[in-house]
C-alpha cells in the first residue's frame, strides 16, 4: 500500500505552524510497511484541494488528510472530498451528542456551526475524537482509501494510535515493517564518504542507503523492509558492518545523538570535568553543553573572552603572547585552555579562538581557527582549522570540531 499525506491549512503555507503531523504519520505508517512517497500541503481553498486529491489518487492507494474538519467556513476538507466522491455528509449521532455535552459541561452556548463538526462522509467508518470535537473517518471506494484526521496534534495522534492504526492494519494484505538506522559521521565530506561506499549506493535494493550532509556532518540512513523486524535488523546490520569497514574512523554515533551529547557521555563515563574559554564562538560551546541533561556532572564553567583585554584580565594570557603571537594563534589557544582548566580546577580545558568574519584579523584569513585542549596531566594540544562558509557556519563548525578533537584525544 502506497500513501500520500495531504495537510490542509493556509497557516502551514504561511509558516505560522510546522507540519509535525506529517512527520508523525510517516513514522507510524513506516512501522506497518506502508510506503509514503508524497507529502502535500494545500491551503484552505476548495478548488486547489480538489486538484490535489485528483493528483494523489493517480499515485497512491491511501490518502490521509489532516486538518480542515473544524466548524468555520475555511474548514472545507470533508465538504470538498464529499463533493469529489459524490457522497453525502451525514450527522454522526455519537459525535453530535459528545459535542453538545461538552458545551453543556463548560456552560458555553453551542453555536449552529459547531454541529458541522459532527458531519461525516456517508458510509464512512468513524474514528472517535477522545480529545476534541470533530471525529475522524475512513472510507474505501474504488480501491482507494481515504482517511480524514483533525489538524491539532493533541487530537490527531491519539485518534490515529487508538483507532486509525487498527483500521489500516485490517486493510493490509501482509504486515510489512520498515526499520531504519541512522549512522553519523564527522571529519569526512559527503563527496568523499559517498566515493568510499559508491558501489553500495549503486547496488542498493533492500536495505536502501540515503546520505544527508549538513554543517560538516554526514549521516547515512539505512532502511530495510520485511515482515519480520528481526530480519529487518539483520539486513541493516550487514550493510552497517560493510560501511563501518570503509568509513568507521569517522563514525561517532547513531540515531538522534550529536557530537556534544557524545562528549558529555564520554566525560561522564570517565568521571572527568571540563572548563571552556571561548572567543570567536562567543559561548556557543558552553550553551550547547548545558542543554544536555547531566552536563552539570562534568561542566565546571567557562569564560567568554571576546576582546584582548578580557583575555588578558580574565584568562591571564601573557602580554608577550598577545603582542608577539597574537590572540589568533596556537600559543594563545593553548594558554586559554591551560589557564581556564587551572582556574576552575577541571580535568580538561578547551579553548576556541579564530576569525569568524566578515573581515580578516591579525592578517589571518576568515575561517582560521585554533582549538586548544589541555589535560590535568600536563598534556596539551592545539588543532588548527581553515574553515569556509558564513560567519555562523564557521562558529557552529568550530564547536563541532572541538567536540570531535576532544573525543578523539580521550579515546586515544
C-alpha positions as CSV (number, residue, x, y, z in Angstrom):
1,X,0.0,0.0,0.0
2,X,1.3,3.4,-1.0
3,X,0.2,6.5,0.8
4,X,0.1,10.3,0.3
5,X,-0.4,12.7,3.2
6,X,-2.3,15.9,2.4
7,X,-2.1,18.6,5.1
8,X,-4.8,21.2,4.7
9,X,-4.4,24.7,6.1
10,X,-3.2,28.0,4.9
11,X,-1.4,28.5,8.2
12,X,1.0,25.8,7.1
13,X,1.8,27.6,3.9
14,X,2.3,30.9,5.7
15,X,4.9,29.3,8.0
16,X,2.8,30.1,11.1
17,X,2.9,26.4,12.3
18,X,5.1,23.4,11.4
19,X,3.6,20.3,9.8
20,X,4.5,17.9,12.6
21,X,1.5,15.7,11.7
22,X,3.3,14.6,8.5
23,X,6.4,13.5,10.4
24,X,4.3,11.6,13.0
25,X,2.1,9.8,10.4
26,X,5.1,8.9,8.2
27,X,6.8,7.2,11.1
28,X,3.7,5.3,12.1
29,X,3.0,4.2,8.6
30,X,6.5,3.0,8.1
31,X,6.2,0.7,11.1
32,X,3.4,-1.2,9.4
33,X,5.1,-1.2,5.9
34,X,3.0,1.5,4.2
35,X,5.2,3.5,1.8
36,X,4.8,7.3,2.0
37,X,6.1,8.7,-1.3
38,X,4.5,12.2,-1.2
39,X,3.6,14.9,1.3
40,X,1.4,17.7,0.0
41,X,0.4,20.9,1.7
42,X,-2.5,22.9,0.4
43,X,-4.3,26.0,1.7
44,X,-7.9,26.4,2.7
45,X,-9.2,26.5,-0.9
46,X,-11.7,24.0,-2.3
47,X,-10.5,24.2,-5.9
48,X,-6.9,23.7,-5.1
49,X,-7.8,20.9,-2.7
50,X,-9.8,19.2,-5.4
51,X,-6.8,19.3,-7.7
52,X,-4.5,17.9,-5.1
53,X,-7.0,15.0,-4.4
54,X,-7.0,14.1,-8.1
55,X,-3.2,14.0,-8.3
56,X,-3.0,11.9,-5.1
57,X,-5.5,9.4,-6.5
58,X,-3.2,8.9,-9.5
59,X,-0.3,7.7,-7.4
60,X,-1.5,6.5,-4.0
61,X,-3.7,3.8,-2.6
62,X,-4.2,5.5,0.7
63,X,-4.7,9.2,1.0
64,X,-4.6,10.7,4.5
65,X,-5.9,14.2,5.1
66,X,-5.0,16.3,8.1
67,X,-6.9,19.4,9.1
68,X,-10.0,21.2,7.9
69,X,-12.6,19.4,10.0
70,X,-13.5,22.3,12.3
71,X,-16.6,24.5,12.5
72,X,-15.5,27.5,10.5
73,X,-16.1,28.4,6.8
74,X,-12.5,27.8,5.9
75,X,-12.7,24.2,7.3
76,X,-13.7,22.6,4.0
77,X,-11.8,19.2,3.8
78,X,-14.8,16.9,4.2
79,X,-17.1,19.0,2.1
80,X,-14.6,19.0,-0.8
81,X,-14.0,15.3,-0.5
82,X,-17.7,14.5,-0.3
83,X,-18.4,16.5,-3.5
84,X,-15.4,14.8,-5.2
85,X,-16.6,11.3,-4.3
86,X,-20.3,12.0,-4.9
87,X,-21.1,11.3,-1.2
88,X,-23.5,13.0,1.2
89,X,-22.4,14.3,4.5
90,X,-24.5,12.9,7.4
91,X,-24.5,13.5,11.1
92,X,-22.8,11.1,13.4
93,X,-25.1,11.0,16.4
94,X,-22.5,9.9,18.8
95,X,-20.2,12.8,17.8
96,X,-23.0,15.3,17.9
97,X,-24.0,14.1,21.4
98,X,-20.4,14.4,22.6
99,X,-20.2,18.0,21.2
100,X,-23.4,19.0,22.9
101,X,-22.3,17.5,26.2
102,X,-19.0,19.5,26.0
103,X,-20.8,22.8,25.6
104,X,-23.3,21.9,28.4
105,X,-20.5,20.9,30.8
106,X,-18.5,24.1,30.2
107,X,-21.5,26.4,30.4
108,X,-20.9,27.7,26.9
109,X,-23.5,28.4,24.2
110,X,-23.2,26.0,21.3
111,X,-23.5,27.9,18.0
112,X,-25.1,26.3,15.0
113,X,-21.8,26.0,13.1
114,X,-20.4,23.6,15.8
115,X,-22.8,21.0,14.6
116,X,-20.8,20.9,11.4
117,X,-18.0,19.1,13.2
118,X,-20.3,16.1,13.7
119,X,-20.8,15.6,9.9
120,X,-19.1,12.6,8.3
121,X,-18.9,11.1,4.8
122,X,-21.8,8.8,4.1
123,X,-20.9,5.1,4.8
124,X,-17.5,6.1,6.3
125,X,-16.3,4.4,9.5
126,X,-15.9,6.9,12.3
127,X,-12.7,7.4,14.2
128,X,-13.7,8.8,17.6
129,X,-12.1,12.0,18.9
130,X,-11.5,11.4,22.5
131,X,-9.5,14.7,22.9
132,X,-11.6,17.1,20.8
133,X,-14.8,17.5,18.9
134,X,-14.5,16.7,15.2
135,X,-14.4,12.9,14.6
136,X,-12.1,11.4,12.0
137,X,-13.2,8.9,9.4
138,X,-12.1,6.3,6.9
139,X,-13.7,5.3,3.7
140,X,-12.7,2.9,1.0
141,X,-14.1,3.5,-2.5
142,X,-12.9,2.0,-5.8
143,X,-9.7,0.6,-4.4
144,X,-8.8,3.9,-2.8
145,X,-8.8,4.5,0.9
146,X,-9.5,8.0,2.3
147,X,-8.7,8.8,5.9
148,X,-9.6,12.2,7.4
149,X,-8.0,13.3,10.6
150,X,-8.2,16.6,12.6
151,X,-5.4,19.1,12.5
152,X,-4.4,19.6,16.1
153,X,-1.7,17.0,17.0
154,X,-3.2,16.5,20.5
155,X,-6.3,15.2,18.7
156,X,-4.7,13.6,15.7
157,X,-2.1,11.5,17.4
158,X,-4.2,9.6,19.9
159,X,-7.0,9.2,17.3
160,X,-4.6,7.6,14.9
161,X,-2.9,5.4,17.5
162,X,-6.2,4.2,19.1
163,X,-8.4,3.8,16.0
164,X,-6.8,4.7,12.7
165,X,-3.8,2.3,13.1
166,X,-6.1,-0.7,13.7
167,X,-8.3,0.2,10.7
168,X,-5.3,0.3,8.4
169,X,-3.9,-3.0,9.7
170,X,-7.2,-4.6,8.8
171,X,-6.7,-3.4,5.2
172,X,-3.2,-4.7,4.7
173,X,-2.7,-8.0,2.9
174,X,0.6,-8.5,4.8
175,X,2.1,-6.6,7.6
176,X,5.5,-5.5,6.4
177,X,7.6,-3.3,8.6
178,X,10.1,-0.6,7.7
179,X,13.0,-0.3,10.0
180,X,15.8,2.4,9.8
181,X,19.1,3.2,11.5
182,X,20.9,6.4,11.2
183,X,24.8,6.4,11.3
184,X,26.5,9.7,12.0
185,X,30.0,10.8,10.7
186,X,32.2,13.8,11.2
187,X,35.5,14.9,9.7
188,X,34.8,13.5,6.3
189,X,33.0,15.3,3.5
190,X,29.9,14.0,1.9
191,X,31.5,13.5,-1.5
192,X,34.5,11.6,-0.1
193,X,32.2,9.4,2.0
194,X,30.0,8.6,-1.0
195,X,33.0,7.8,-3.0
196,X,34.1,5.2,-0.5
197,X,30.7,3.5,-0.5
198,X,29.8,4.2,-4.1
199,X,29.3,0.5,-5.0
200,X,26.9,0.1,-2.0
201,X,24.9,3.1,-3.2
202,X,24.8,1.9,-6.8
203,X,23.7,-1.6,-5.9
204,X,21.3,-0.9,-3.1
205,X,17.9,-2.6,-3.1
206,X,16.8,-3.7,0.4
207,X,18.2,-2.2,2.5
208,X,18.5,1.3,1.0
209,X,21.1,3.8,1.9
210,X,20.4,7.6,2.0
211,X,23.2,10.1,2.6
212,X,22.5,13.5,4.1
213,X,25.0,16.3,4.8
214,X,24.8,19.4,7.0
215,X,27.3,21.7,8.8
216,X,30.3,19.4,8.4
217,X,28.4,16.3,9.3
218,X,27.3,13.4,7.1
219,X,24.5,11.0,8.1
220,X,23.6,7.7,6.4
221,X,20.1,6.3,6.9
222,X,19.9,2.6,6.3
223,X,16.3,1.4,5.7
224,X,15.1,-2.2,5.5
225,X,11.7,-3.6,4.7
226,X,10.4,-7.1,5.7
227,X,7.5,-8.7,7.6
228,X,9.9,-9.7,10.4
229,X,11.6,-7.0,12.5
230,X,14.4,-9.4,13.2
231,X,15.2,-9.8,9.5
232,X,15.0,-6.0,9.0
233,X,17.6,-5.6,11.7
234,X,19.7,-8.3,10.3
235,X,19.7,-6.7,6.8
236,X,20.6,-3.3,8.4
237,X,23.4,-4.9,10.4
238,X,25.0,-6.5,7.4
239,X,25.1,-3.2,5.5
240,X,26.2,-1.3,8.5
241,X,29.2,-3.6,9.0
242,X,30.3,-3.1,5.4
243,X,30.0,0.7,5.8
244,X,32.0,0.7,9.0
245,X,34.8,-1.2,7.4
246,X,35.3,1.7,5.0
247,X,34.5,4.9,6.9
248,X,34.3,3.7,10.5
249,X,37.1,6.0,11.5
250,X,34.8,9.0,11.1
251,X,31.8,7.4,12.9
252,X,30.8,9.0,16.2
253,X,27.2,7.8,17.0
254,X,23.8,6.7,15.8
255,X,20.2,7.8,15.7
256,X,19.4,11.1,17.4
257,X,22.8,11.7,19.1
258,X,25.1,14.6,18.4
259,X,28.8,15.4,19.0
260,X,28.1,17.4,22.1
261,X,25.9,14.6,23.5
262,X,28.7,12.1,22.8
263,X,31.2,14.3,24.5
264,X,29.1,14.6,27.7
265,X,28.6,10.9,27.7
266,X,32.3,10.2,27.3
267,X,33.3,12.7,30.0
268,X,30.7,11.3,32.4
269,X,31.8,7.7,31.8
270,X,35.4,8.7,32.6
271,X,34.4,10.8,35.6
272,X,36.2,13.9,34.1
273,X,35.3,17.6,34.3
274,X,35.7,20.2,31.7
275,X,36.0,24.0,31.5
276,X,35.9,26.2,28.4
277,X,37.4,29.5,27.2
278,X,35.8,30.9,24.1
279,X,36.5,33.8,21.8
280,X,35.1,33.6,18.3
281,X,32.4,31.1,19.4
282,X,31.0,33.5,21.9
283,X,29.8,31.0,24.4
284,X,28.3,28.6,21.8
285,X,30.2,25.6,23.1
286,X,29.0,26.2,26.7
287,X,25.5,26.9,25.6
288,X,25.3,23.7,23.7
289,X,26.9,21.8,26.5
290,X,24.4,23.0,29.1
291,X,21.4,21.9,27.0
292,X,22.4,18.3,27.6
293,X,20.8,16.6,30.7
294,X,23.5,15.6,33.1
295,X,26.0,18.2,31.9
296,X,26.2,19.6,35.4
297,X,28.2,16.5,36.4
298,X,31.0,17.3,34.1
299,X,30.9,21.1,33.3
300,X,32.8,23.3,35.7
301,X,32.1,26.6,33.9
302,X,33.8,28.9,31.4
303,X,34.7,32.4,30.2
304,X,33.8,34.2,27.0
305,X,36.9,36.4,26.4
306,X,36.0,38.2,23.3
307,X,38.4,41.1,23.5
308,X,42.1,41.2,24.0
309,X,41.5,42.9,27.4
310,X,39.3,40.1,28.5
311,X,41.8,37.5,27.5
312,X,44.5,39.4,29.5
313,X,42.4,40.2,32.6
314,X,40.2,37.2,32.9
315,X,42.3,34.4,31.4
316,X,45.7,35.8,32.3
317,X,47.0,35.4,28.7
318,X,50.6,36.8,28.8
319,X,51.2,40.2,27.3
320,X,54.1,38.8,25.2
321,X,51.7,36.2,23.7
322,X,49.2,38.9,22.7
323,X,51.8,41.3,21.4
324,X,54.0,38.7,19.8
325,X,52.0,35.7,18.6
326,X,48.6,37.5,18.6
327,X,45.3,36.2,20.0
328,X,44.6,34.2,16.9
329,X,47.4,31.8,17.3
330,X,48.4,28.4,18.5
331,X,50.1,29.9,21.6
332,X,47.1,31.9,22.7
333,X,44.8,28.9,22.2
334,X,46.9,26.7,24.4
335,X,47.2,29.3,27.1
336,X,43.5,29.9,27.1
337,X,42.8,26.1,27.5
338,X,45.5,25.6,30.2
339,X,44.5,28.7,32.2
340,X,40.8,28.0,32.2
341,X,41.5,24.4,33.3
342,X,43.7,25.6,36.1
343,X,41.3,28.4,37.3
344,X,38.3,26.1,37.5
345,X,40.3,23.0,38.6
346,X,38.9,20.9,35.8
347,X,40.3,17.7,34.3
348,X,40.3,19.2,30.8
349,X,40.2,22.7,29.4
350,X,39.1,23.6,25.9
351,X,39.5,26.9,24.0
352,X,38.3,28.4,20.8
353,X,40.0,31.4,19.1
354,X,39.9,32.5,15.5
355,X,38.4,34.6,12.7
356,X,34.7,34.1,12.1
357,X,34.4,37.0,9.7
358,X,33.4,39.0,7.8
359,X,36.9,40.6,7.8
360,X,40.4,39.1,8.4
361,X,42.1,39.7,11.7
362,X,45.8,39.9,12.6
363,X,46.4,39.2,8.9
364,X,44.7,35.8,9.3
365,X,42.0,35.0,6.7
366,X,38.4,34.4,7.7
367,X,38.0,30.8,8.8
368,X,41.3,30.5,10.6
369,X,40.5,28.7,13.9
370,X,42.7,27.4,16.7
371,X,41.3,24.9,19.2
372,X,43.3,24.3,22.4
373,X,42.9,21.2,24.6
374,X,44.7,20.9,28.0
375,X,44.6,18.0,30.3
376,X,45.3,17.8,34.1
377,X,48.4,15.7,33.5
378,X,50.1,18.5,31.5
379,X,49.4,17.1,28.1
380,X,48.3,19.9,25.8
381,X,47.4,20.0,22.1
382,X,46.3,22.6,19.5
383,X,44.3,21.9,16.4
384,X,44.3,24.4,13.5
385,X,41.4,24.7,11.1
386,X,40.8,26.6,7.9
387,X,37.1,26.6,7.6
388,X,34.8,28.0,4.9
389,X,31.3,29.3,5.0
390,X,29.3,32.1,6.6
391,X,30.2,33.6,10.0
392,X,27.5,31.5,11.7
393,X,28.7,28.3,9.9
394,X,32.3,28.9,10.9
395,X,31.2,29.2,14.6
396,X,29.0,26.2,14.5
397,X,31.6,24.0,12.8
398,X,34.3,25.3,15.3
399,X,32.3,23.9,18.2
400,X,31.7,20.6,16.4
401,X,35.4,20.2,15.6
402,X,36.2,21.0,19.3
403,X,33.9,18.1,20.3
404,X,35.4,15.9,17.6
405,X,39.0,16.5,18.5
406,X,38.4,16.1,22.3
407,X,36.6,12.8,21.7
408,X,39.5,11.6,19.6
409,X,42.0,12.6,22.2
410,X,40.0,11.0,25.0
411,X,39.8,7.7,23.1
412,X,43.5,7.5,22.1
